[in-house]
Amino acid sequence: MQALQNKIRVVYLPFLLIAVCCVAGYSFLNWLLIIETGFTGLGKEVVNFWLPFCIPWIPIHFWLRPRLRALRLAGGKGGRGRGDRPFAFSMVAALAIAAP
């Protein structure tokens, strides 16, 4: 049970902090730049799809991915063979943040 609490504290809480900050920051900037000022320098596809998907990568790459690498993920051969599981979890985290 202690291991689960540590994993939640080390991985899940920073993910929630990153998610809330990215969604709030993107929403504020979208409101300020696109809605209030009418800035249309970027296409709708970039604003609605690529920015929400790319913006979370920065904090995920610097704060969450090292924590995911430190976890012992199930599977593999004695710690080897992890493959790109931290990358896969990072991708899922970015998609989860970009969805809202």
All heavy atoms as an XYZ file, in Angstrom:
790
protein
N       0.821     -1.193      0.000
C       0.000      0.000      0.000
C       0.865      1.257      0.000
O       0.522      2.233     -0.629
C      -0.927     -0.041      1.217
C      -1.942      1.032      1.210
S      -3.065      0.782     -0.157
C      -4.220      2.027      0.158
N       1.991      1.196      0.707
C       2.903      2.333      0.766
C       3.483      2.638     -0.609
O       3.663      3.797     -0.966
C       4.032      2.058      1.768
C       4.947      3.233      1.997
C       4.254      4.383      2.705
O       3.260      4.202      3.404
N       4.767      5.585      2.508
N       3.748      1.595     -1.393
C       4.291      1.800     -2.737
C       3.287      2.526     -3.621
O       3.673      3.405     -4.410
C       4.676      0.459     -3.355
N       2.029      2.182     -3.500
C       1.001      2.856     -4.287
C       0.884      4.324     -3.890
O       0.758      5.197     -4.749
C      -0.345      2.156     -4.126
C      -1.517      2.774     -4.882
C      -1.259      2.723     -6.386
C      -2.796      2.059     -4.535
N       0.953      4.611     -2.613
C       0.887      5.995     -2.155
C       2.079      6.800     -2.667
O       1.935      7.962     -3.040
C       0.830      6.047     -0.634
C      -0.479      5.562     -0.064
C      -0.469      5.516      1.450
O       0.580      5.623      2.076
N      -1.646      5.356      2.033
N       3.253      6.166     -2.694
C       4.434      6.850     -3.217
C       4.290      7.133     -4.708
O       4.663      8.205     -5.173
C       5.699      6.024     -2.961
C       6.117      6.070     -1.512
O       5.741      6.980     -0.777
N       6.878      5.086     -1.095
N       3.766      6.169     -5.456
C       3.582      6.371     -6.887
C       2.579      7.479     -7.163
O       2.761      8.290     -8.067
C       3.140      5.081     -7.562
C       4.242      4.060     -7.643
C       3.764      2.790     -8.276
C       4.879      1.750     -8.260
N       4.466      0.485     -8.887
N       1.523      7.527     -6.378
C       0.526      8.586     -6.537
C       1.156      9.938     -6.231
O       0.961     10.904     -6.968
C      -0.704      8.320     -5.643
C      -1.503      7.150     -6.210
C      -1.566      9.565     -5.525
C      -2.634      6.713     -5.335
N       1.939      9.998     -5.180
C       2.574     11.254     -4.786
C       3.626     11.693     -5.799
O       3.743     12.864     -6.125
C       3.206     11.115     -3.404
C       3.816     12.387     -2.875
C       4.365     12.216     -1.467
N       5.108     11.000     -1.262
C       6.420     10.862     -1.524
N       7.095     11.860     -2.012
N       7.034      9.727     -1.288
N       4.364     10.745     -6.352
C       5.470     11.064     -7.248
C       5.001     11.330     -8.677
O       5.549     12.188     -9.354
C       6.518      9.924     -7.224
C       7.539     10.068     -8.312
C       7.190      9.863     -5.875
N       3.977     10.628     -9.143
C       3.579     10.739    -10.550
C       2.225     11.427    -10.721
O       2.092     12.352    -11.518
C       3.551      9.346    -11.224
C       3.049      9.449    -12.639
C       4.927      8.729    -11.195
N       1.219     10.998    -10.002
C      -0.139     11.471    -10.262
C      -0.348     12.928     -9.852
O      -0.971     13.693    -10.591
C      -1.146     10.563     -9.553
C      -2.572     10.869     -9.917
C      -3.035     10.660    -11.199
C      -3.455     11.389     -8.979
C      -4.337     10.953    -11.548
C      -4.756     11.675     -9.312
C      -5.188     11.452    -10.602
O      -6.478     11.746    -10.939
N       0.151     13.321     -8.708
C      -0.037     14.704     -8.268
C       0.673     15.703     -9.178
O       0.082     16.731     -9.533
C       0.390     14.858     -6.811
C      -0.499     14.123     -5.803
C       0.011     14.318     -4.391
C      -1.946     14.551     -5.918
N       1.928     15.448     -9.608
C       2.519     16.370    -10.589
C       1.761     16.385    -11.917
O       1.657     17.433    -12.563
C       3.941     15.838    -10.791
C       4.242     15.109     -9.538
C       2.941     14.526     -9.092
N       1.224     15.236    -12.331
C       0.423     15.206    -13.557
C      -0.798     16.099    -13.409
O      -1.136     16.853    -14.330
C      -0.005     13.778    -13.891
C      -1.065     13.726    -14.946
C      -0.738     13.946    -16.271
C      -2.384     13.484    -14.619
C      -1.713     13.921    -17.255
C      -3.363     13.453    -15.587
C      -3.024     13.677    -16.915
N      -1.489     16.020    -12.281
C      -2.660     16.880    -12.074
C      -2.283     18.355    -12.083
O      -3.005     19.179    -12.657
C      -3.347     16.519    -10.757
C      -4.195     15.266    -10.761
C      -4.785     15.025     -9.374
C      -5.306     15.373    -11.778
N      -1.164     18.693    -11.464
C      -0.705     20.076    -11.451
C      -0.382     20.555    -12.870
O      -0.796     21.651    -13.270
C       0.524     20.224    -10.556
C       1.112     21.617    -10.466
C       0.138     22.544     -9.764
C       2.436     21.575     -9.751
N       0.315     19.730    -13.639
C       0.635     20.077    -15.022
C      -0.647     20.225    -15.837
O      -0.792     21.164    -16.618
C       1.570     19.015    -15.636
C       2.950     19.075    -14.990
C       1.689     19.200    -17.145
C       3.840     17.905    -15.353
N      -1.588     19.310    -15.654
C      -2.833     19.351    -16.421
C      -3.627     20.613    -16.122
O      -4.092     21.297    -17.045
C      -3.672     18.109    -16.125
N      -3.796     20.929    -14.867
C      -4.575     22.117    -14.492
C      -3.902     23.382    -15.009
O      -4.566     24.266    -15.574
C      -4.774     22.163    -12.957
C      -5.303     23.506    -12.515
C      -5.696     21.053    -12.521
N      -2.590     23.468    -14.854
C      -1.878     24.667    -15.315
C      -1.918     24.802    -16.837
O      -2.108     25.913    -17.351
C      -0.437     24.640    -14.827
S      -0.292     24.894    -13.049
N      -1.754     23.707    -17.555
C      -1.787     23.774    -19.024
C      -3.174     24.135    -19.538
O      -3.304     24.979    -20.435
C      -1.336     22.450    -19.632
S       0.445     22.223    -19.586
N      -4.202     23.530    -18.993
C      -5.564     23.827    -19.449
C      -5.939     25.264    -19.098
O      -6.488     25.990    -19.933
C      -6.569     22.819    -18.860
C      -7.995     23.254    -19.109
C      -6.330     21.439    -19.443
N      -5.619     25.695    -17.890
C      -5.949     27.067    -17.497
C      -5.139     28.076    -18.304
O      -5.682     29.088    -18.767
C      -5.697     27.258    -16.008
N      -3.853     27.813    -18.496
C      -3.011     28.728    -19.257
C      -3.431     28.822    -20.712
O      -3.505     29.917    -21.286
N      -3.704     27.680    -21.334
C      -4.145     27.690    -22.733
C      -5.499     28.384    -22.868
O      -5.703     29.161    -23.797
C      -4.230     26.278    -23.293
C      -4.825     26.251    -24.671
C      -4.079     26.652    -25.767
C      -6.147     25.886    -24.872
C      -4.624     26.663    -27.036
C      -6.705     25.892    -26.136
C      -5.932     26.281    -27.216
O      -6.486     26.303    -28.460
N      -6.413     28.125    -21.959
C      -7.732     28.764    -22.027
C      -7.615     30.280    -21.885
O      -8.264     31.031    -22.621
C      -8.646     28.211    -20.939
O      -8.863     26.849    -21.137
N      -6.778     30.728    -20.962
C      -6.588     32.164    -20.775
C      -5.961     32.795    -22.016
O      -6.426     33.840    -22.490
C      -5.728     32.443    -19.542
C      -5.393     33.896    -19.381
C      -6.358     34.800    -18.983
C      -4.112     34.355    -19.656
C      -6.061     36.145    -18.855
C      -3.807     35.694    -19.532
C      -4.773     36.592    -19.124
N      -4.905     32.174    -22.539
C      -4.260     32.737    -23.729
C      -5.178     32.693    -24.942
O      -5.169     33.619    -25.755
C      -2.958     32.009    -24.016
C      -1.822     32.292    -23.036
C      -0.619     31.430    -23.355
C      -1.456     33.762    -23.061
N      -5.972     31.649    -25.072
C      -6.930     31.563    -26.172
C      -7.953     32.684    -26.054
O      -8.284     33.350    -27.040
C      -7.615     30.197    -26.175
C      -8.489     29.999    -27.392
O      -8.260     30.585    -28.433
N      -9.492     29.159    -27.246
N      -8.456     32.900    -24.859
C      -9.419     33.979    -24.650
C      -8.783     35.334    -24.935
O      -9.366     36.167    -25.633
C      -9.942     33.940    -23.210
C     -10.765     35.133    -22.867
C     -12.059     35.360    -23.192
C     -10.325     36.279    -22.131
N     -12.465     36.579    -22.707
C     -11.412     37.166    -22.043
C      -9.126     36.635    -21.531
C     -11.325     38.379    -21.395
C      -9.041     37.848    -20.888
C     -10.144     38.707    -20.826
N      -7.580     35.557    -24.413
C      -6.934     36.862    -24.547
C      -6.533     37.158    -25.986
O      -6.836     38.231    -26.515
C      -5.704     36.934    -23.639
C      -4.932     38.247    -23.654
C      -5.784     39.332    -23.024
C      -3.625     38.088    -22.916
N      -5.868     36.207    -26.633
C      -5.319     36.482    -27.960
C      -6.312     36.270    -29.094
O      -6.345     37.032    -30.042
C      -4.075     35.617    -28.194
C      -2.899     35.902    -27.264
C      -1.784     34.914    -27.515
C      -2.413     37.324    -27.432
N      -7.097     35.216    -29.023
C      -7.974     34.882    -30.138
C      -9.326     35.584    -30.021
O      -9.806     36.208    -30.967
C      -8.175     33.355    -30.237
C      -6.832     32.627    -30.311
C      -9.069     32.996    -31.402
C      -5.982     32.965    -31.502
N      -9.945     35.502    -28.861
C     -11.303     36.018    -28.714
C     -11.310     37.540    -28.510
O     -12.041     38.262    -29.193
C     -12.028     35.292    -27.562
C     -12.156     33.805    -27.913
C     -13.382     35.914    -27.298
C     -12.661     32.949    -26.783
N     -10.507     38.029    -27.577
C     -10.540     39.457    -27.253
C      -9.895     40.322    -28.339
O     -10.452     41.337    -28.728
C      -9.859     39.722    -25.908
C     -10.702     39.328    -24.725
C     -11.976     40.158    -24.606
O     -11.918     41.388    -24.724
O     -13.036     39.544    -24.384
N      -8.716     39.956    -28.797
C      -8.017     40.816    -29.757
C      -8.316     40.450    -31.198
O      -8.015     41.217    -32.091
C      -6.495     40.753    -29.533
O      -6.038     39.422    -29.766
C      -6.134     41.198    -28.139
N      -8.864     39.258    -31.432
C      -9.175     38.847    -32.788
C      -7.945     38.456    -33.591
O      -7.970     38.452    -34.819
N      -6.852     38.119    -32.930
C      -5.620     37.703    -33.612
C      -5.865     36.400    -34.357
O      -6.247     35.400    -33.764
C      -4.495     37.520    -32.581
C      -3.217     37.020    -33.178
C      -2.434     37.845    -33.960
C      -2.796     35.722    -32.946
C      -1.251     37.386    -34.495
C      -1.617     35.257    -33.479
C      -0.840     36.097    -34.261
N      -5.682     36.420    -35.656
C      -5.898     35.224    -36.466
C      -4.652     34.883    -37.271
O      -4.747     34.434    -38.406
C      -7.099     35.405    -37.402
O      -6.850     36.546    -38.223
C      -8.386     35.569    -36.627
N      -3.473     35.088    -36.696
C      -2.235     34.813    -37.395
C      -1.993     33.320    -37.584
O      -1.283     32.915    -38.490
N      -2.600     32.512    -36.764
C      -2.468     31.065    -36.870
C      -3.773     30.487    -37.391
O      -4.850     31.002    -37.110
C      -2.145     30.448    -35.508
C      -0.856     30.910    -34.844
C      -0.774     30.356    -33.435
C       0.352     30.480    -35.653
N      -3.674     29.396    -38.107
C      -4.881     28.755    -38.614
C      -5.682     28.105    -37.501
O      -5.177     27.853    -36.408
N      -6.936     27.839    -37.785
C      -7.808     27.214    -36.781
C      -7.315     25.831    -36.385
O      -7.444     25.421    -35.247
C      -9.238     27.129    -37.287
C      -9.990     28.402    -37.175
C     -11.466     28.138    -37.367
C     -12.198     29.399    -36.983
N     -13.377     29.141    -36.237
N      -6.757     25.091    -37.353
C      -6.249     23.756    -37.052
C      -5.091     23.823    -36.063
O      -5.004     23.011    -35.142
C      -5.786     23.075    -38.336
C      -5.281     21.664    -38.120
C      -4.858     21.014    -39.409
O      -5.511     21.226    -40.445
O      -3.865     20.278    -39.373
N      -4.225     24.802    -36.233
C      -3.089     24.962    -35.313
C      -3.584     25.332    -33.921
O      -3.149     24.769    -32.919
C      -2.101     26.023    -35.850
C      -1.019     26.323    -34.834
C      -1.485     25.557    -37.155
N      -4.496     26.281    -33.858
C      -4.991     26.762    -32.564
C      -5.813     25.698    -31.846
O      -5.693     25.524    -30.635
C      -5.817     28.054    -32.756
C      -6.507     28.461    -31.470
C      -4.918     29.168    -33.248
N      -6.639     24.978    -32.557
C      -7.549     24.031    -31.917
C      -6.968     22.639    -31.717
O      -7.469     21.886    -30.885
C      -8.843     23.921    -32.718
C      -9.650     25.181    -32.652
O      -9.591     25.916    -31.680
N     -10.397     25.461    -33.702
N      -5.949     22.253    -32.475
C      -5.420     20.896    -32.346
C      -3.952     20.869    -31.940
O      -3.595     20.240    -30.949
C      -5.600     20.122    -33.657
C      -5.051     18.723    -33.581
C      -5.718     17.761    -32.864
C      -3.863     18.394    -34.199
C      -5.208     16.475    -32.772
C      -3.350     17.118    -34.122
C      -4.025     16.156    -33.398
N      -3.098     21.524    -32.686
C      -1.664     21.380    -32.455
C      -1.183     22.086    -31.190
O      -0.345     21.525    -30.467
C      -0.879     21.860    -33.674
C      -1.060     20.935    -34.821
C      -1.779     21.168    -35.956
C      -0.559     19.601    -34.936
N      -1.750     20.067    -36.768
C      -0.993     19.089    -36.169
C       0.218     18.790    -34.123
C      -0.682     17.808    -36.591
C       0.535     17.511    -34.552
C       0.089     17.035    -35.777
N      -1.630     23.270    -30.911
C      -1.190     23.954    -29.685
C      -1.616     23.217    -28.413
O      -0.790     23.021    -27.518
C      -1.690     25.396    -29.663
C      -0.924     26.374    -30.549
C      -1.534     27.755    -30.438
C       0.537     26.402    -30.203
N      -2.876     22.780    -28.284
C      -3.226     22.042    -27.070
C      -2.470     20.720    -26.938
O      -2.265     20.223    -25.837
C      -4.723     21.769    -27.208
C      -5.212     22.753    -28.170
C      -4.070     23.061    -29.082
N      -2.041     20.141    -28.031
C      -1.298     18.894    -27.973
C       0.185     19.125    -27.691
O       0.812     18.347    -26.982
C      -1.459     18.118    -29.277
C      -0.791     16.777    -29.258
C      -1.297     15.762    -28.467
C       0.337     16.541    -30.009
C      -0.671     14.532    -28.436
C       0.961     15.319    -29.985
C       0.457     14.306    -29.195
N       0.744     20.213    -28.212
C       2.184     20.465    -28.072
C       2.553     21.193    -26.781
O       3.651     20.989    -26.254
C       2.689     21.258    -29.265
S       2.614     20.326    -30.802
N       1.685     22.047    -26.290
C       2.008     22.815    -25.082
C       2.281     21.922    -23.866
O       3.234     22.178    -23.131
C       0.908     23.860    -24.791
C       1.010     24.980    -25.819
C       1.008     24.419    -23.383
C      -0.090     26.000    -25.727
N       1.529     20.858    -23.602
C       1.829     20.019    -22.433
C       3.143     19.245    -22.529
O       3.656     18.791    -21.517
C       0.660     19.039    -22.366
C      -0.419     19.655    -23.138
C       0.239     20.495    -24.177
N       3.709     19.109    -23.729
C       4.942     18.344    -23.864
C       6.090     18.961    -23.091
O       6.964     18.246    -22.598
C       5.342     18.197    -25.333
C       4.701     17.026    -25.958
C       3.676     17.036    -26.843
C       4.992     15.645    -25.730
N       3.318     15.756    -27.176
C       4.119     14.891    -26.506
C       5.913     14.986    -24.930
C       4.136     13.503    -26.510
C       5.932     13.606    -24.952
C       5.059     12.879    -25.731
N       6.152     20.268    -22.978
C       7.268     20.922    -22.296
C       7.301     20.546    -20.818
O       8.305     20.017    -20.339
C       7.215     22.448    -22.514
C       7.388     22.750    -23.998
C       8.288     23.157    -21.686
C       7.054     24.163    -24.385
N       6.234     20.783    -20.042
C       6.299     20.375    -18.637
C       6.341     18.860    -18.445
O       6.981     18.370    -17.504
C       5.045     20.982    -18.008
C       4.151     21.313    -19.133
C       5.001     21.507    -20.331
N       5.693     18.123    -19.323
C       5.751     16.663    -19.195
C       7.172     16.182    -19.415
O       7.667     15.313    -18.688
C       4.770     15.988    -20.177
C       3.349     16.145    -19.677
C       5.099     14.509    -20.343
C       2.301     15.661    -20.649
N       7.848     16.733    -20.404
C       9.210     16.295    -20.705
C      10.166     16.615    -19.561
O      11.029     15.807    -19.228
C       9.691     16.949    -21.997
C      11.079     16.555    -22.375
N      11.382     15.301    -22.846
C      12.250     17.234    -22.329
C      12.673     15.237    -23.082
N      13.219     16.398    -22.778
N      10.037     17.785    -18.954
C      10.981     18.186    -17.914
C      10.616     17.704    -16.521
O      11.511     17.454    -15.706
C      11.145     19.706    -17.899
C      11.926     20.208    -19.075
C      11.308     20.972    -20.041
C      13.262     19.899    -19.219
C      12.018     21.436    -21.132
C      13.983     20.349    -20.303
C      13.359     21.122    -21.267
N       9.338     17.577    -16.191
C       8.953     17.232    -14.825
C       8.422     15.820    -14.662
O       8.729     15.156    -13.672
C       7.891     18.194    -14.301
C       8.409     19.562    -14.067
C       9.631     19.900    -13.573
C       7.741     20.780    -14.322
N       9.759     21.247    -13.516
C       8.606     21.828    -13.967
C       6.494     21.089    -14.817
C       8.269     23.151    -14.080
C       6.147     22.424    -14.928
C       7.028     23.435    -14.563
N       7.632     15.350    -15.601
C       6.971     14.063    -15.405
C       7.778     12.895    -15.957
O       7.821     11.828    -15.346
C       5.580     14.092    -16.047
C       4.618     12.996    -15.627
C       4.349     13.080    -14.136
C       3.326     13.112    -16.389
N       8.417     13.064    -17.093
C       9.129     11.942    -17.705
C      10.270     11.416    -16.839
O      10.435     10.196    -16.730
C       9.632     12.344    -19.083
C      10.082     11.146    -19.866
C      10.077     11.429    -21.331
N      10.384     10.207    -22.043
C      11.180     10.144    -23.072
N      11.723     11.243    -23.536
N      11.409      9.000    -23.656
N      11.081     12.263    -16.175
C      12.098     11.697    -15.274
C      11.494     10.889    -14.132
O      12.064      9.881    -13.698
C      12.840     12.924    -14.741
C      12.610     13.980    -15.740
C      11.259     13.714    -16.326
N      10.339     11.288    -13.667
C       9.665     10.524    -12.607
C       9.165      9.192    -13.128
O       9.200      8.184    -12.427
C       8.512     11.335    -12.036
C       8.973     12.579    -11.317
C       7.805     13.495    -11.011
N       8.243     14.729    -10.432
C       8.119     15.035     -9.146
N       7.557     14.195     -8.322
N       8.553     16.188     -8.711
N       8.688      9.173    -14.368
C       8.241      7.912    -14.966
C       9.410      6.969    -15.201
O       9.288      5.760    -15.038
C       7.518      8.179    -16.289
C       6.151      8.825    -16.183
C       5.652      9.220    -17.561
C       5.173      7.898    -15.499
N      10.558      7.503    -15.575
C      11.734      6.662    -15.776
C      12.206      6.048    -14.462
O      12.767      4.957    -14.457
C      12.867      7.461    -16.394
C      12.655      7.759    -17.843
C      13.909      8.405    -18.411
N      13.743      8.681    -19.810
C      13.985      7.803    -20.767
N      14.387      6.597    -20.465
N      13.822      8.137    -22.024
N      11.997      6.748    -13.349
C      12.446      6.248    -12.058
C      11.573      5.106    -11.545
O      12.030      4.318    -10.705
C      12.469      7.377    -11.036
N      10.342      5.009    -12.028
C       9.465      3.933    -11.590
C       9.922      2.597    -12.160
O      10.448      2.522    -13.263
C       8.028      4.191    -12.053
C       7.292      5.350    -11.418
C       5.921      5.471    -12.043
C       7.168      5.175     -9.938
N       9.690      1.557    -11.438
C       9.917      0.219    -11.972
C       8.616     -0.220    -12.617
O       7.651     -0.556    -11.937
C      10.286     -0.746    -10.862
C      11.631     -0.491    -10.286
C      11.964     -1.563     -9.304
N      13.224     -1.246     -8.666
C      13.751     -1.973     -7.723
N      13.123     -3.042     -7.288
N      14.895     -1.639     -7.195
N       8.613     -0.210    -13.930
C       7.401     -0.558    -14.649
C       7.344     -2.064    -14.840
O       8.359     -2.719    -15.042
C       7.361      0.159    -15.999
C       7.398      1.687    -15.888
C       7.541      2.308    -17.249
C       6.162      2.183    -15.197
N       6.157     -2.630    -14.780
C       5.987     -4.075    -14.893
C       6.432     -4.561    -16.263
O       6.314     -3.865    -17.265
C       4.514     -4.451    -14.672
N       6.942     -5.768    -16.280
C       7.398     -6.346    -17.541
C       8.882     -6.148    -17.720
O       9.565     -5.531    -16.919
N       9.402     -6.683    -18.775
C      10.826     -6.534    -19.043
C      11.625     -7.635    -18.387
O      11.112     -8.511    -17.700
N      12.927     -7.595    -18.609
C      13.835     -8.622    -18.093
C      14.743     -8.000    -17.046
O      15.807     -7.474    -17.369
C      14.663     -9.201    -19.238
C      13.821     -9.807    -20.323
C      14.679    -10.163    -21.516
C      13.781    -10.529    -22.672
N      14.396    -10.312    -23.945
N      14.343     -8.047    -15.811
C      15.187     -7.538    -14.749
C      15.502     -6.059    -14.880
O      16.610     -5.641    -14.631
N      14.541     -5.282    -15.263
C      14.775     -3.856    -15.416
C      15.137     -3.479    -16.839
O      15.055     -2.348    -17.228
N      15.588     -4.450    -17.602
C      15.892     -4.180    -19.008
C      14.649     -4.435    -19.838
O      13.698     -5.031    -19.390
C      17.006     -5.086    -19.495
C      18.303     -4.797    -18.830
C      19.364     -5.666    -19.427
N      20.604     -5.421    -18.737
C      21.754     -5.795    -19.185
N      21.838     -6.460    -20.319
N      22.845     -5.531    -18.523
N      14.693     -4.005    -21.027
C      13.565     -4.250    -21.916
C      12.377     -3.356    -21.632
O      11.273     -3.660    -22.023
N      12.635     -2.244    -20.912
C      11.535     -1.325    -20.643
C      11.043     -0.693    -21.927
O       9.908     -0.272    -22.019
C      11.976     -0.210    -19.696
C      12.145     -0.653    -18.299
C      12.310      0.480    -17.353
N      13.149      1.539    -17.860
C      13.543      2.562    -17.162
N      13.193      2.668    -15.917
N      14.290      3.504    -17.683
N      11.922     -0.660    -22.901
C      11.520     -0.070    -24.171
C      11.202      1.400    -23.990
O      11.901      2.105    -23.295
N      10.148      1.823    -24.599
C       9.737      3.217    -24.496
C       8.478      3.358    -23.665
O       7.604      4.155    -23.983
C       9.521      3.802    -25.890
C      10.807      4.287    -26.514
O      11.782      4.444    -25.773
O      10.812      4.513    -27.723
N       8.383      2.607    -22.596
C       7.199      2.739    -21.740
C       7.081      4.129    -21.146
O       5.981      4.673    -21.098
C       7.203      1.668    -20.663
C       6.844      0.317    -21.217
C       6.519     -0.654    -20.100
N       6.251     -1.949    -20.670
C       6.948     -3.032    -20.400
N       7.933     -2.979    -19.544
N       6.646     -4.171    -20.967
N       8.180      4.753    -20.679
C       8.023      6.138    -20.207
C       7.536      7.075    -21.305
O       6.743      7.975    -21.054
C       9.424      6.520    -19.735
C      10.048      5.226    -19.358
C       9.507      4.231    -20.341
N       7.985      6.858    -22.548
C       7.504      7.682    -23.657
C       6.025      7.429    -23.905
O       5.269      8.369    -24.160
C       8.306      7.396    -24.931
C       7.801      8.162    -26.113
C       8.073      9.507    -26.251
C       7.028      7.537    -27.078
C       7.593     10.225    -27.334
C       6.547      8.244    -28.160
C       6.831      9.592    -28.288
N       5.613      6.176    -23.833
C       4.197      5.852    -24.046
C       3.330      6.500    -22.973
O       2.268      7.055    -23.267
C       3.992      4.338    -24.060
N       3.775      6.445    -21.712
C       3.026      7.093    -20.639
C       3.024      8.603    -20.814
O       2.035      9.268    -20.520
C       3.591      6.721    -19.272
C       3.184      5.348    -18.818
C       4.139      4.364    -18.615
C       1.865      5.036    -18.588
C       3.772      3.095    -18.199
C       1.480      3.776    -18.168
C       2.446      2.805    -17.980
N       4.126      9.170    -21.311
C       4.175     10.608    -21.580
C       3.188     10.983    -22.680
O       2.530     12.019    -22.611
C       5.586     11.027    -21.990
O       6.497     10.785    -20.970
N       3.093     10.142    -23.700
C       2.158     10.390    -24.792
C       0.715     10.340    -24.286
O      -0.100     11.198    -24.630
C       2.352      9.365    -25.902
C       1.398      9.520    -27.048
S       1.717     10.959    -28.018
C       2.785     10.247    -29.226
N       0.410      9.363    -23.461
C      -0.931      9.256    -22.899
C      -1.234     10.467    -22.015
O      -2.348     11.021    -22.044
C      -1.091      7.937    -22.117
C      -2.374      7.915    -21.308
C      -1.036      6.756    -23.065
N      -0.243     10.916    -21.245
C      -0.438     12.083    -20.398
C      -0.703     13.322    -21.239
O      -1.592     14.129    -20.915
C       0.789     12.300    -19.502
N       0.034     13.508    -22.323
C      -0.179     14.667    -23.196
C      -1.554     14.613    -23.847
O      -2.243     15.626    -23.967
C       0.910     14.731    -24.249
N      -1.971     13.422    -24.280
C      -3.305     13.287    -24.861
C      -4.400     13.569    -23.838
O      -5.419     14.161    -24.155
C      -3.476     11.896    -25.461
C      -2.706     11.620    -26.741
C      -2.813     10.141    -27.112
C      -3.202     12.485    -27.860
N      -4.179     13.114    -22.597
C      -5.163     13.365    -21.551
C      -5.282     14.839    -21.219
O      -6.372     15.333    -20.893
C      -4.800     12.575    -20.290
N      -4.184     15.562    -21.315
C      -4.226     16.995    -21.047
C      -4.812     17.747    -22.239
O      -5.558     18.713    -22.081
C      -2.814     17.531    -20.694
C      -2.358     16.926    -19.364
C      -2.801     19.037    -20.618
C      -0.918     17.222    -19.025
N      -4.506     17.279    -23.453
C      -4.975     17.977    -24.655
C      -6.459     17.767    -24.895
O      -7.105     18.589    -25.544
C      -4.186     17.508    -25.867
N      -7.029     16.697    -24.397
C      -8.431     16.394    -24.659
C      -9.395     17.479    -24.156
O     -10.307     17.858    -24.878
C      -8.797     15.032    -24.075
N      -9.228     17.985    -22.942
C     -10.169     19.042    -22.506
C     -10.011     20.307    -23.303
O     -10.894     21.070    -23.489
C      -9.814     19.282    -21.042
C      -9.077     18.107    -20.598
C      -8.406     17.543    -21.812
